[in-house]
């Protein structure tokens, strides 16, 4: 199935942006009268007919819509430090969409080797992954933020689920899977905010700050993971354990 994206919807009509229109008309050779499927990124799937092409914009008449049934038994906000190699972070973004997360925040810490990550580029990666994996819920991608500012932010302060930070420093920590397994659902969803640090790990002062703000530190076992691998492993743990009940 070909899946397009637009949230430019007015009543029973919609229109694709220039990039989506080009893909629809020039690459896939659709024409007026053809039926296509699109999502609004908010969990709905639409069937529509191409009604008109004005300039480089494809206009649609919506024929039907339905909830995709993609609702997850968890809410996951994951904050991950951008990797030195940009393609690894983009790989993480793709996998995050495939598994399903609600919000992604790039954070910069004391040991970060990459301190700049362009949100616009990340959004393109996420949108492409959404369509390729036939998902209908688009994760929110935040601007890159300093870790300490993120930890002290009002959004994190008011987060109602478990707040978790993974690190490689010594000391007693609980396995992430054990923590997720013990979460009590709220309104049918397990809720977690998970912090994954840069290649050089979180500094001890960053870990202590997080713990002072209500975070719980965790371990992922004896293996030492790359940043993007740790992030995807954390997401997959939430995905599988939440479905187990």
Secondary structure, 3 states (H helix, E strand, C coil): CCCEECCCEECCEEEECHHHHHHHHHHCCCCCCCEEEEECCECEEEEEEEEEEECCEEEEEEEEEEECCCCCCEEEEEEECCCCCHHHHHHHHHHHHHHCCCEEEEEECCCCCCCCCCHHHHHHHHHHHHHHCCCCECCEECCCEEHHHHHCCHHHHCCCCEEEEECCCCCCCEEHHHHHHHCCCECCEEEEEEEECCCCCCCHHHHHHHHHCCCEEEECCCCCCCHHHHHHHHHHHHHHHHHHC
